[in-house]
């Protein structure tokens, strides 16, 4: 089948035939734009999924680091108790590392 012969339609309703041609040309131009838009949205979605996964990993690492910091501070306090020293306060300084301040 090579195509559809619409000559009979054109002879009966020439104004509708022109309208049909306009619609076909419009579809021919719009569908590639729609496809490209869908591809861009899919690419954006893939990027957002990667960002979400990296954020989840970062949160998990931060939580693990916080747990380690608390454990280290607790161990230092236990050592001080065993040595009959006053427990130290664990304080984060501006660089994010632990600064120990003894209580006297």
Phi and psi in degrees as GROMACS dihedral restraints (atoms count N, CA, C in turn):
[ dihedral_restraints ]
;  ai    aj    ak    al  type     phi  dphi    fc
    3     4     5     6     1   -82.5    20    10
    4     5     6     7     1   -27.2    20    10
    6     7     8     9     1   165.5    20    10
    7     8     9    10     1  -174.4    20    10
    9    10    11    12     1  -108.8    20    10
   10    11    12    13     1   130.1    20    10
   12    13    14    15     1   -86.7    20    10
   13    14    15    16     1   111.7    20    10
   15    16    17    18     1  -106.1    20    10
   16    17    18    19     1    19.2    20    10
   18    19    20    21     1   -64.1    20    10
   19    20    21    22     1   -35.8    20    10
   21    22    23    24     1   -64.6    20    10
   22    23    24    25     1   -35.8    20    10
   24    25    26    27     1   -68.0    20    10
   25    26    27    28     1   -39.2    20    10
   27    28    29    30     1   -66.7    20    10
   28    29    30    31     1   -34.5    20    10
   30    31    32    33     1   -73.6    20    10
   31    32    33    34     1   -29.8    20    10
   33    34    35    36     1   -83.8    20    10
   34    35    36    37     1   -47.3    20    10
   36    37    38    39     1  -130.9    20    10
   37    38    39    40     1    80.5    20    10
   39    40    41    42     1   -64.0    20    10
   40    41    42    43     1   -32.9    20    10
   42    43    44    45     1   -68.2    20    10
   43    44    45    46     1   -36.9    20    10
   45    46    47    48     1   -71.5    20    10
   46    47    48    49     1   -32.3    20    10
   48    49    50    51     1   -64.4    20    10
   49    50    51    52     1   -42.2    20    10
   51    52    53    54     1   -63.9    20    10
   52    53    54    55     1   -40.5    20    10
   54    55    56    57     1   -63.9    20    10
   55    56    57    58     1   -40.8    20    10
   57    58    59    60     1   -62.1    20    10
   58    59    60    61     1   -41.6    20    10
   60    61    62    63     1   -61.5    20    10
   61    62    63    64     1   -42.0    20    10
   63    64    65    66     1   -63.1    20    10
   64    65    66    67     1   -42.0    20    10
   66    67    68    69     1   -63.9    20    10
   67    68    69    70     1   -43.6    20    10
   69    70    71    72     1   -63.3    20    10
   70    71    72    73     1   -42.7    20    10
   72    73    74    75     1   -64.6    20    10
   73    74    75    76     1   -41.6    20    10
   75    76    77    78     1   -61.0    20    10
   76    77    78    79     1   -44.0    20    10
   78    79    80    81     1   -63.5    20    10
   79    80    81    82     1   -39.1    20    10
   81    82    83    84     1   -62.4    20    10
   82    83    84    85     1   -32.0    20    10
   84    85    86    87     1   -87.9    20    10
   85    86    87    88     1   -33.3    20    10
   87    88    89    90     1   -78.4    20    10
   88    89    90    91     1   -40.7    20    10
   90    91    92    93     1   -60.1    20    10
   91    92    93    94     1   -41.1    20    10
   93    94    95    96     1   -63.0    20    10
   94    95    96    97     1   -35.1    20    10
   96    97    98    99     1   -66.6    20    10
   97    98    99   100     1   -40.6    20    10
   99   100   101   102     1   -63.9    20    10
  100   101   102   103     1   -43.8    20    10
  102   103   104   105     1   -61.2    20    10
  103   104   105   106     1   -43.5    20    10
  105   106   107   108     1   -64.4    20    10
  106   107   108   109     1   -40.2    20    10
  108   109   110   111     1   -61.5    20    10
  109   110   111   112     1   -42.2    20    10
  111   112   113   114     1   -64.5    20    10
  112   113   114   115     1   -41.0    20    10
  114   115   116   117     1   -63.3    20    10
  115   116   117   118     1   -40.9    20    10
  117   118   119   120     1   -64.8    20    10
  118   119   120   121     1   -42.8    20    10
  120   121   122   123     1   -65.4    20    10
  121   122   123   124     1   -37.1    20    10
  123   124   125   126     1   -65.2    20    10
  124   125   126   127     1   -41.9    20    10
  126   127   128   129     1   -63.3    20    10
  127   128   129   130     1   -42.2    20    10
  129   130   131   132     1   -63.3    20    10
  130   131   132   133     1   -41.9    20    10
  132   133   134   135     1   -62.2    20    10
  133   134   135   136     1   -42.5    20    10
  135   136   137   138     1   -60.8    20    10
  136   137   138   139     1   -42.4    20    10
  138   139   140   141     1   -63.1    20    10
  139   140   141   142     1   -43.3    20    10
  141   142   143   144     1   -64.4    20    10
  142   143   144   145     1   -36.7    20    10
  144   145   146   147     1   -65.9    20    10
  145   146   147   148     1   -41.6    20    10
  147   148   149   150     1   -63.4    20    10
  148   149   150   151     1   -41.6    20    10
  150   151   152   153     1   -63.2    20    10
  151   152   153   154     1   -41.8    20    10
  153   154   155   156     1   -61.7    20    10
  154   155   156   157     1   -43.6    20    10
  156   157   158   159     1   -64.3    20    10
  157   158   159   160     1   -42.3    20    10
  159   160   161   162     1   -65.1    20    10
  160   161   162   163     1   -37.7    20    10
  162   163   164   165     1   -64.9    20    10
  163   164   165   166     1   -42.4    20    10
  165   166   167   168     1   -62.1    20    10
  166   167   168   169     1   -42.1    20    10
  168   169   170   171     1   -62.6    20    10
  169   170   171   172     1   -42.8    20    10
  171   172   173   174     1   -63.0    20    10
  172   173   174   175     1   -41.7    20    10
  174   175   176   177     1   -63.5    20    10
  175   176   177   178     1   -42.6    20    10
  177   178   179   180     1   -63.1    20    10
  178   179   180   181     1   -41.3    20    10
  180   181   182   183     1   -65.7    20    10
  181   182   183   184     1   -42.5    20    10
  183   184   185   186     1   -62.6    20    10
  184   185   186   187     1   -42.2    20    10
  186   187   188   189     1   -64.3    20    10
  187   188   189   190     1   -40.0    20    10
  189   190   191   192     1   -64.6    20    10
  190   191   192   193     1   -42.6    20    10
  192   193   194   195     1   -62.0    20    10
  193   194   195   196     1   -41.8    20    10
  195   196   197   198     1   -62.6    20    10
  196   197   198   199     1   -40.1    20    10
  198   199   200   201     1   -64.3    20    10
  199   200   201   202     1   -42.0    20    10
  201   202   203   204     1   -64.3    20    10
  202   203   204   205     1   -43.1    20    10
  204   205   206   207     1   -61.2    20    10
  205   206   207   208     1   -44.3    20    10
  207   208   209   210     1   -63.3    20    10
  208   209   210   211     1   -40.5    20    10
  210   211   212   213     1   -63.5    20    10
  211   212   213   214     1   -43.7    20    10
  213   214   215   216     1   -64.4    20    10
  214   215   216   217     1   -42.4    20    10
  216   217   218   219     1   -63.5    20    10
  217   218   219   220     1   -40.5    20    10
  219   220   221   222     1   -65.3    20    10
  220   221   222   223     1   -41.7    20    10
  222   223   224   225     1   -63.0    20    10
  223   224   225   226     1   -42.2    20    10
  225   226   227   228     1   -62.2    20    10
  226   227   228   229     1   -41.4    20    10
  228   229   230   231     1   -64.0    20    10
  229   230   231   232     1   -39.3    20    10
  231   232   233   234     1   -66.3    20    10
  232   233   234   235     1   -39.2    20    10
  234   235   236   237     1   -63.2    20    10
  235   236   237   238     1   -43.2    20    10
  237   238   239   240     1   -62.3    20    10
  238   239   240   241     1   -38.2    20    10
  240   241   242   243     1   -65.5    20    10
  241   242   243   244     1   -43.3    20    10
  243   244   245   246     1   -64.1    20    10
  244   245   246   247     1   -33.8    20    10
  246   247   248   249     1   -87.1    20    10
  247   248   249   250     1     7.3    20    10
  249   250   251   252     1    58.9    20    10
  250   251   252   253     1    38.1    20    10
  252   253   254   255     1  -104.5    20    10
  253   254   255   256     1   161.2    20    10
  255   256   257   258     1   -69.0    20    10
  256   257   258   259     1   142.7    20    10
  258   259   260   261     1   -63.1    20    10
  259   260   261   262     1   148.0    20    10
  261   262   263   264     1   -91.3    20    10
  262   263   264   265     1   151.9    20    10
  264   265   266   267     1   -93.6    20    10
  265   266   267   268     1   128.1    20    10
  267   268   269   270     1   -85.1    20    10
  268   269   270   271     1   122.0    20    10
  270   271   272   273     1  -128.8    20    10
  271   272   273   274     1   135.3    20    10
  273   274   275   276     1   -87.4    20    10
  274   275   276   277     1   126.6    20    10
  276   277   278   279     1   -85.8    20    10
  277   278   279   280     1  -176.5    20    10
  279   280   281   282     1   -65.0    20    10
  280   281   282   283     1   -24.3    20    10
  282   283   284   285     1   -83.5    20    10
  283   284   285   286     1    -5.2    20    10
  285   286   287   288     1    93.2    20    10
  286   287   288   289     1    -2.8    20    10
  288   289   290   291     1   -92.0    20    10
  289   290   291   292     1   165.9    20    10
  291   292   293   294     1   -83.4    20    10
  292   293   294   295     1   129.5    20    10
  294   295   296   297     1  -111.6    20    10
  295   296   297   298     1   126.4    20    10
  297   298   299   300     1   -94.0    20    10
  298   299   300   301     1   135.3    20    10
  300   301   302   303     1  -127.0    20    10
  301   302   303   304     1   116.8    20    10
  303   304   305   306     1   -76.0    20    10
  304   305   306   307     1   150.4    20    10
  306   307   308   309     1   -98.4    20    10
  307   308   309   310     1   121.5    20    10
